[in-house]
Amino acid sequence: MAMTLRLNDEQERALAMLAEVNGVSKHEAVVRAITEAAARSVRDDRVRALSRDGRPRYAALLDRLAQ
């Protein structure tokens, strides 16, 4: 799917730097950034869910560790 990405000058410089540092094209740098951001978001959501679900189960232990 074709897509137009509009960047301001600062964003363009950041993208060019990211591509150069990683030795890839700007297109590849954008694709990687999107993929990595999505993966982080999914991991963060999973960690939050595990924490939320585990807190009641381990509340007594967490309280003792906090002392």
N, C-alpha and C positions, 0 to 999 in steps of 0.2 A: 504494500500500500504506500503510495506516495504521500509525503507530508511536507509542508513548509514550516520551518522553524524560524521564528523571528527573534533575534537577540539584539540587545543593545551593545554598545561598544565594549563595555566592561565584561559582559557575558561572553562575547565573542573572543576576547583576549583570554578569558578563563578556559573556554573550550579549546582554543588553540594550544594553550599551555598543557592542559590535560592530555590532549592527543599527542603532543610532542613528548611529554614525560613517559607516556606509555608506549610510544612508538607505533601508534595506530592513526588511522584517518579520523577526522572530526566526526564523520558518520559513525564509525565504530566506537569512538569515545562516548557519543550520545547513547548508543544502543547499550553499551556496558553500564553506563550510569543509571539508565532506566532499570535494567535488569537487577543491578545491585541494590538499588533503592527499593524495588519491589520485594526482593529476598529479605532485606533488613526489616521491612515492614511486617512481613509474614512472621519472621523469627521473633520480633518484638511482641507481636500479638500473642504468639504461642507462649512466650515467657510470662507475659502478663496473666494469661489464663492459668498457667501452671501455678504461678504465685498466688493468684486469687483462690484457686481450688485447694492449694496446700496449706494456706494460712490457718483455716479452722482445724485441720487435721494435726498440725504441729504447733498450735498456739501455746500449749504448756511448755514445750521444749524451747520455743523462741523466747518466751518470757524468762525462763531460767538462764538462757544464754545472754540475755540482755542485762542481767544483774552482775 
